[in-house]
Amino acid sequence: MSIAEPLLNAQFRVEIEGLPASGVVEVILPEARIIPGRGKIRIVQYGALTLRRGMTRSSDWYRWWDSGRRASGSATRRITIALMDGTQADAARWTFSEARPSAYAVSPLNALRGEPLIETLELVVSGMSVSF
């Protein structure tokens, strides 16, 4: 793969510190904005990091969200999103420090459609680094 060839968005891996393999099927990466602060200080403001997966019997995401709801600060974890190329090698890695849950949701139940139930975890992040 040449350096100028666009990467595809379908092969990725999500690693959440302290949790087993996540089975994430969709990632919405946060927007990062530089905003002016006082004087020459510049502040980086991050949007939400959103993760979605097919719901299983595992309650690890809910338990993480619940612990964040009950105690501030103690529920932070490091999250790494690795985008893989066609050979399964990491092509890019986004690492988010001090991620903590801000929202938890489950898709609607619908007896007529029979689609997978999707669990969504929205996270607040306080830092981001990217490596290629």
N, C-alpha and C positions, 0 to 999 in steps of 0.2 A: 504494500500500500504506500503510495507516495504521500509526501508531507502536505501536498495541496489537495489531495482527495478528501471530500467531506466524510466525516464520521457518521455512522448510522446510529439511531437512537434506541434500537431494540434490544441490544445485548448489554446488560449492566448488572451490577451486583451492589447490594446495600448492606453495609456492615454497621450494626448498632452496638456500641460498647456494652458488654455485659448481657446481651440477649442472643439467643440462638439465631440461626439463619432466618432471614425475615420473609422471604417469598414475595417481595414487593413486585408488583406488576406495573406501577406507574409512579414516577417521581416528577414533581413540579419544583424545579430549582428556584431559590429565592432571587429576587432582583436585588442588586446591591447598588446603592446610590451614595455619591459623595455630596454632602451638604455643607454649606459654610457654617462655621462656628464663630466664636468670638475671635477677633483679630485675624491671624493667619491660620488658625486651627481649622482643620477640615475633619468632619465626622462622617463615618460610614454608617449608613442605615440599611438594615437588611429586611426584606420581606419574609414571608413565611416559607418554610420548607414543608412540602406536602408529600406524604407517602401513602400509597394505596396498595392493598394486598387482598387476595381472596381470603375470606374469614375461615378460620379453622377452629378446632376446639381449644387452641392455645389462647390464653388470656393475657399474654405478656404485654401487649400494647395497652390494653385497658388498665392493667395493674400499674404500668408506668404512668399513664395519664392520671390515674387515681392517686398515686403517691405525689404527683405534682400538684394536684388539687388540694391535698391535705397539708403539704409542707413545702414552702417556697425554697428554692435553691438546691434542695437535696436530690432532686430528680433529674439533674443535668447529666447528659451523656455525650460522648463524641460519636459523630456519624460520618461515615465515609461512603461516597457514591463512586464506584469505579465503572467507567464506560469502557467496554471491551471492543477490540477490533475483530475481524473475521477469524483470526487465529486464537481467540480467547485471551489474548494478552491485553493488559491494561493500556488504553490509549490516553485516557485522561482520568484524573481523580480529584474530586471535590471533597474537602474535609471541613466539617463544621464543628466548631468547638462550643461547648456549653449549650447544647441543644436541649430544650425542655418542652414538653407538650403544652399546647395552648388550646387545642380542640381535638375532640374524638367523635367520630360519627360512623354509622353503619348504614349502608344503602337500604332503600325500602324493600320490604318483603312483598312479593308479588306472585301469587299462585298461578297466574296465567302465563308468565314468561319463563320461569324455570332457569334464570340466569344465576351465575355465582354471586353470593353475597359479598359485598366489598366493604372492607374495614378501612377507614381513613384516619390518619394521624397527622395533625398539623403541628408544626414545631416552630418555636422562636429560637433563632440562632444569634450568637453574639460575635461570631468571627467565622471567616471563611478563607481557605487557601485552595489554590488550584495548581495541579502539576500535570505536565504533559510528557 
